[in-house]
Amino acid sequence: MSEERTEHVVVVGGGVVGLSVAWRAAASGYRVSLVDPAPASGASHVAGGMLAPLAEAWPGEEELLELGSASLGRWPEFAEELSQASGSPSGLRTEGTLVIGVDGADREELDNVAGHLARLGRTVTRLTGRELRKLEPALGPSVRGGLEVPGDLAVDNRKALVALRAAAEAAGVEFVAERAEQVRPGAVELAGSTVSCDVVVISAGAHSGSLHPALAQKIRPVKGEILRLRKRATALPPPTRTVRGPVHGRPCYLVPRDDGGVVLGATQHEVGFDTEVTVAGVRDLLADAETVMPGIAEYTLLEATAGLRPSTADNLPVIGWLEPGVLAATGHHRGGFLLTPITADAVLALLRREQPEALIKATDPSRLGGQQ
Amino acid sequence: MSEERTEHVVVVGGGVVGLSVAWRAAASGYRVSLVDPAPASGASHVAGGMLAPLAEAWPGEEELLELGSASLGRWPEFAEELSQASGSPSGLRTEGTLVIGVDGADREELDNVAGHLARLGRTVTRLTGRELRKLEPALGPSVRGGLEVPGDLAVDNRKALVALRAAAEAAGVEFVAERAEQVRPGAVELAGSTVSCDVVVISAGAHSGSLHPALAQKIRPVKGEILRLRKRATALPPPTRTVRGPVHGRPCYLVPRDDGGVVLGATQHEVGFDTEVTVAGVRDLLADAETVMPGIAEYTLLEATAGLRPSTADNLPVIGWLEPGVLAATGHHRGGFLLTPITADAVLALLRREQPEALIKATDPSRLGGQQ
């Protein structure tokens, strides 16, 4: 622990980012309160937990790739510290990722990803369908080719959230189970009261836009439907690696969990603050998953849920001062779990009134324009 | 109310049958206790609530058809009394049923059902696909023909359960929130105690077989997976009638609810006491429902659950004395809601030590053989 500080930090939002910032700040000696009516119940609870900067690399998003790669590199240490601080498993899985394709167009997309990464000096290994099935016998005959990305990992989001909450509590974070309505320097307005403080950190995901004028209209909800399955006694075991890919052009992923569980995702719909699961979404997810892994038909469907990714125009998060006393650490789109270690490091630097590392420059709130 | 009786009746099982028997017995002056760790949470909670003796008529099951038709005839009065006694809606819907078919084999099955009913003197109207779509515009182009069965109704099972519980409470039924382990004359054994009484009524659904030797091995669980959907603002409205039919040979039904809801069922699996919902089950239900009503793709998936139908070798329920002091009113297979009015009437007659109506003879426990 560093020297005692007396600044009071209020974190608004108890998802993976908010919990991590709160834990880290409290462990560094700040007095920390976390405001959330139901911590660990929003998009972070629904998430797949992929830590996959390479598999998700896209031309034009090089800054996001750099940010994601740097944050991924910190995950093993972050996970270790989290386990120690909480006495709970972090949920990190290090088996790596396969990106697969089914039809010709899918494989063309994989070629594009591989080519893009090669131009950036990152190599991934191409595999035939036969080679893929040798690594993961659960894959079906429709899987015709893919890429091995051993460095792209995954974390059991719910285990991580349990651990983060325990770590935050152990570090002395005070949980305020109320909904924040507005944030201004030195104060967070709740329904019937105000929490005064020195610094506010807004980590409220898709709801961040309503809390501060600088974020208004800058963060939009992108709905994702996700299914949670579990192997039945008589069914084939799931893959050991995350398997993802375009399946007839649709993004699809199967993320294995330690208990025979599989998280299946994810649709993307821009439909506002709507977390209903649709028949079409479930039908498509199941069809694509069966194409990738036919044996999944015999799995139990435990849960169908939807979450709201907090998305920005350039898919980069928003990390930095909105005005004196008000920090943003939000807008993580698909990458909340991936980007949490680097986000927490950046927020800690900002709380110390230091310049965060150079990579963080790309996430500066000022790039969004509008009222600052 | 009839004259005061002092006999203490213990009903084991708080599904639709047990709640109805308890309500009716208490309203007739018996002292009634209902033993169930979680009333209204088992197969009755999962059910579709179809009251459809004609649509489910099958050669060789003429006694079941007679029983079902007689019970259906009592539903309007039963519903009326239930509403009055509970102050809650009974959930009865009187819009009738369409039985539809998709492919040639489906339509052959419909011909068989129509022919069978005609031989029994019951007529149903045949409709073309065009005529069906005129009645229910939500039906898709794959629906090629069907039968109109206006007398087959449906009840919102959850509304009915809420009302039954309220009616039972209002009539003075005592709820004992524990699991019955064994039944013998004059006593129901719980985990750590015994409830003494004059008569026990076993209405414990698929679990009835473990409670009394006369039912052992006679009632087996038949799992049914079911989905609950609800219309989204932009989606087409559901049909007003229950729509059911063989869809490419698979049984499938869509039962509309008053609030834009649709209950979608149901698979049939003989897999023991297993209430897990499988990927294959959900996939098939959604595919068949979309064939029947394409617009359902835009509905919200609210719930995927499975229940255990309590089934006997001849698909008839078991209603009668197992030994002095122990009555059975169980084994209702797919027909718990349909057969509840006639079952409750029969149990009330038996409690009065009268002979129940002649139709009930077919449900006598002695037909099952084994220890009586």
Chai-1 contact restraints between the chains, C-beta under 6 A:
chainA,res_idxA,chainB,res_idxB,connection_type,confidence,min_distance_angstrom,max_distance_angstrom,comment,restraint_id
A,E276,B,T300,contact,1.0,0.0,6.0,A-B,restraint_1
A,V277,B,L301,contact,1.0,0.0,6.0,A-B,restraint_2
A,V279,B,L286,contact,1.0,0.0,6.0,A-B,restraint_3
A,V279,B,I296,contact,1.0,0.0,6.0,A-B,restraint_4
A,V279,B,A297,contact,1.0,0.0,6.0,A-B,restraint_5
A,V279,B,Y299,contact,1.0,0.0,6.0,A-B,restraint_6
A,V279,B,L301,contact,1.0,0.0,6.0,A-B,restraint_7
A,A280,B,A297,contact,1.0,0.0,6.0,A-B,restraint_8
A,V282,B,L301,contact,1.0,0.0,6.0,A-B,restraint_9
A,R283,B,L286,contact,1.0,0.0,6.0,A-B,restraint_10
A,L286,B,V279,contact,1.0,0.0,6.0,A-B,restraint_11
A,L286,B,R283,contact,1.0,0.0,6.0,A-B,restraint_12
A,I296,B,V279,contact,1.0,0.0,6.0,A-B,restraint_13
A,A297,B,V279,contact,1.0,0.0,6.0,A-B,restraint_14
A,A297,B,A280,contact,1.0,0.0,6.0,A-B,restraint_15
A,Y299,B,V279,contact,1.0,0.0,6.0,A-B,restraint_16
A,T300,B,E276,contact,1.0,0.0,6.0,A-B,restraint_17
A,L301,B,V277,contact,1.0,0.0,6.0,A-B,restraint_18
A,L301,B,V279,contact,1.0,0.0,6.0,A-B,restraint_19
A,L301,B,V282,contact,1.0,0.0,6.0,A-B,restraint_20
A,L301,B,A304,contact,1.0,0.0,6.0,A-B,restraint_21
A,A304,B,L301,contact,1.0,0.0,6.0,A-B,restraint_22
